[in-house]
Amino acid sequence: MNKQFEKFVKDRPYARPEAAAARLLEIAKAIGADRRGMIPVGAWNATFLNRDKATAAEYALGRDHLIAAGLIVMHGSGGYIMWGPNCDPADRAEMGEEIKLPAASLGLQR
């Protein structure tokens, strides 16, 4: 291989589906579900894509891994996720008063 054409690319922390799924699950727990048991996808993926600097492909890999494992279920509208049948009840966090809108959770200023 010719050294002239080698590129040194930093490893992506969420390139493996298991790593992306673990981070997405962590974010979902931090956001928590509302009283209907739903977590807004906008806050969930914005944190992963903007704060963690992940790619859309890494997001899709992690999300699909969580769905296949039965840890989350996508709402029919696609705007919410819900805890799946295989999710441990201890992990089913509910949205608390301290949880802010996505802009605040991302550290953005108004």
C-alpha positions in Angstrom: 0.0 0.0 0.0 1.3 3.4 -0.9 1.7 5.6 2.2 0.9 8.7 0.1 -2.8 7.6 -0.1 -3.3 6.5 3.5 -5.7 8.6 5.5 -5.7 8.7 9.2 -9.3 9.0 10.4 -10.2 9.2 14.0 -12.3 6.2 15.2 -16.0 7.0 15.5 -17.2 6.1 19.1 -20.7 5.1 17.9 -19.7 3.1 14.7 -20.6 -0.2 16.4 -24.4 -0.7 16.8 -24.0 -1.8 20.4 -22.1 1.4 21.4 -24.7 3.6 19.6 -27.6 1.7 21.2 -26.0 2.0 24.7 -25.7 5.8 24.3 -29.2 6.2 22.9 -30.6 4.2 25.8 -28.7 6.4 28.2 -30.1 9.5 26.6 -33.7 8.1 26.7 -33.3 7.3 30.4 -32.1 10.9 31.0 -35.0 12.4 29.1 -37.6 10.1 30.6 -41.1 9.3 29.4 -44.0 11.6 29.8 -47.2 10.6 31.6 -48.3 8.7 28.4 -45.1 6.7 28.5 -43.6 8.4 25.4 -40.2 9.9 24.8 -40.0 12.6 22.1 -37.8 11.5 19.2 -36.7 15.1 18.6 -35.0 15.5 21.9 -33.6 12.0 21.7 -32.0 12.2 18.4 -31.0 15.9 18.7 -28.9 15.1 21.7 -27.2 12.1 20.0 -26.6 13.9 16.7 -25.8 17.4 17.9 -24.2 17.1 21.3 -22.5 13.7 20.7 -21.6 14.6 17.1 -22.8 11.3 15.8 -24.0 10.6 12.3 -27.4 9.8 11.0 -26.2 6.3 10.0 -24.9 5.7 13.6 -28.2 6.9 15.0 -30.1 4.5 12.7 -27.8 1.6 13.6 -28.3 2.2 17.4 -32.1 2.8 17.1 -32.6 -0.4 15.0 -30.5 -2.3 17.5 -32.7 -1.2 20.4 -35.8 -2.0 18.5 -34.5 -5.5 17.5 -33.6 -6.1 21.2 -37.1 -5.1 22.3 -35.9 -2.3 24.5 -37.8 0.4 22.7 -40.8 0.6 20.4 -41.4 3.3 17.8 -44.8 5.0 18.0 -46.8 4.8 14.8 -46.3 8.5 14.1 -42.5 8.2 14.3 -42.4 11.2 16.7 -42.1 9.2 19.9 -40.4 6.1 21.3 -41.8 4.0 24.1 -40.1 1.5 26.4 -40.3 -2.0 24.9 -41.3 -5.3 26.4 -37.7 -6.3 27.2 -36.8 -3.1 29.0 -36.1 -3.5 32.7 -38.8 -1.8 34.7 -36.0 0.0 36.8 -34.9 1.7 33.6 -38.3 3.0 32.7 -37.6 6.6 33.9 -40.4 9.1 33.8 -39.9 12.7 32.8 -39.1 14.8 35.9 -39.6 18.5 36.5 -35.9 19.1 36.1 -36.0 17.9 32.5 -36.0 20.9 30.1 -37.0 21.4 26.5 -34.5 20.0 24.0 -32.8 23.4 23.5 -32.0 23.6 27.2 -30.8 19.9 27.4 -28.5 20.6 24.5 -27.0 23.6 26.3 -28.3 26.0 23.7 -29.1 29.6 24.8 -32.4 31.2 24.1 
